[in-house]
Structures are given as structure tokens and as C-alpha cells.
Amino acid sequence: MGYFLGIDVGSVTTKLALIDENKNLVYNSYMRTEGGPIDAIQRSLVTMYGTLGEVPVNGVGTTGSGRRLAGIMVGADIVKNEITAHAMAARHFRPDVRTVIDIGGQDSKIIFFRDGVPVGFNMNTVCAAGTGSFLDHQAVRLGIPIEEFGEYALRSKSPIKIAGRCGVFAESDLIHKQQMGYKKDDLIAGLCLALVGNYLANVARGHRIEPPVMFQGGVAANVGIRAAFQQRLGMEIIVPEHFKVMGAFGSALLAKRNFERRRISSNFRGLSRIASFTCTPRTFACTDCPNNCEVNEFYISGELVSRWGSKCGKWFNLNLSSENRHEEREAPLRA
């Protein structure tokens, strides 16, 4: 039996999902990126290799903000943006889904479906209020574990009104209310409601949210945010079992579909090889014309495997990435 691997490299976490030919999830991992995506990818694959051994992989897909780097590093067959990957996963688990709320470490997204087809999406632009990194920061400042953040909110009897227009206002107002002596339960419940209001205003942007609604991404683990969404929307919020790795799962599904359409051998470099080689990114400025392009290079065990960033194409002839790899070049329809 062949398997299909999905890798989702975000700004805060790196996720893996391995599925079999029947689309069953047979392995997944969720690891902090900690500012080093190359090391996080390698550590994740080393752990997978130690658990499963050298499994036959027929296709690999990458997604997330670090999808291009991950694709070059592991030899991905398909590279897609996170909107496409999350939509694919949501539709797999819930074919009748109408709205997907996805909140990760640094960004927030909403995807709209009609008859099982994604028809539009929005993302946060300048405000990261309510994302995982923002909530982590507030939990540290309040002196509570992030895993217990939502439980504090559920215990609240009288949530405090917090300004939620942006992360800066929310934090400053939270500090002000904290100095006035309000209980942590009420402060956190008020913050959750404010952040959900910010999401609906700045991400959903007035679009109608229709059920079934799926909530995925790392922040879906926060029961306080989930309860705030249910209160504000007046409808059930569905959190799938594998909410943390939905992007990686969707990427694995895309790799499977790509394999079935093209029936070519995978570019995947192999778990044992990736576990042992060294990866080194480099950059230089090309001064041959006024563009002053920043050209990026990627080396594996001292060998140049990819080079990109040239606007005129001068350096494209040295891009050694496989021609079998496909990268999404057009963004999906924006709502």
C-alpha cells in the first residue's frame, strides 16, 4: 500500500499528516517551529521515520507560509496555498460544510462553500488579534498555561467588555481592566468575546456565516474562543477531531489526487535521507540591473538544488527543482 504525505509549515507550528490509499489518517504530528522551519521539518520527519520506518510514499504535498521551502527540501510533488488545503480537508470530513473558520498561529481565515465547492475566502490583513501567538502572549502575561486559557473563560459569570478593534487596543484595555481588580475568569471571557467580534468584523467582513460551520487550526483547541463564536453566531461550531493538522491532511489529499491524475513517480527524497542530510539556505543580491533582485539559493548536503527570486529570469536556468512539482500560481476567488 502506498501512502501520501502532507506537510504544513506555519509561522508557529509545523504539522505532518500521512494518509493511506483509502484516505485514512495513519500518522500525524504537531510541533512548534520555533523560528527554524528547516529544523522543525527535519525533526518531524525524523520522529515519523523512527515510528514507522521507511514507508512507501507515492506523493507529497506542502502548504503553509513555508510551503515553498518545505517543497524544495523534501521533494514535494505539489505545493498549494493553505486556503486550498484547508478547504480540501474540511470538505472531506464534512461534505455539506458551508463555512470554515480557521485561526492559526499568525493568521486568520474564513472560507465559504456552496454545494460542496469553495466559492470565496477572506484573510486577516493588518491585525493578528485572536491568533495563536497573540493568545500565547496574553496567557504568559496573565500567568496561566495556554492550555487552561479557555477553561478560565467558561467559568466566568460576568465577562468584562474589552476593546477588540485590534490586538494593541485589546491588550491595553485588558491591562487597564486587570489593574482595576477584575477576576481573571471575567477578563479572559471578555477577551474571547472581543477577539471573536474582531474576527467577524475584520475577517468575515459582514459576509453571512451559514451552518454547518467548522472551526479548525490550533486556536480551535481553545474552548473559550469556541464558546464565544457559538454565543455570537447563535449556532453550533463543529471542531473536527484532527483540527490541528487539517492543513497537512488537506495537503496529503491534494498529493493523492495529483498522483491519481498524473501517475508519475514521486519526487520525495525519502525519510531516511531527509533525516540525515544538511540543508542550507543562502541569498545574494544581483546587481546586473536596477532591479537589484534578492536571489535565494537552497543547498542540500552542499549541492545547489534550487534558486529563485530573479525577476528577469536570469537565474532560472539554475533552478534545479523537479519539473514534476506543481505550485499554485493563482489565488482562489476572494469573497
Beta strands, then each sheet from edge to edge (+ up, - down):
strand 1: 3-9
strand 2: 13-19
strand 3: 25-32
strand 4: 57-63
strand 5: 78-79
strand 6: 99-103
strand 7: 108-114
strand 8: 117-123
strand 9: 213-216
strand 10: 237-238
strand 11: 279-285
strand 12: 294-300
strand 13: 303-308
strand 14: 326-327
sheet 1: 3+ 2- 1+ 4+ 5+ 14+
sheet 2: 8+ 7- 6+ 9+ 10+
sheet 3: 11+ 12- 13+
end
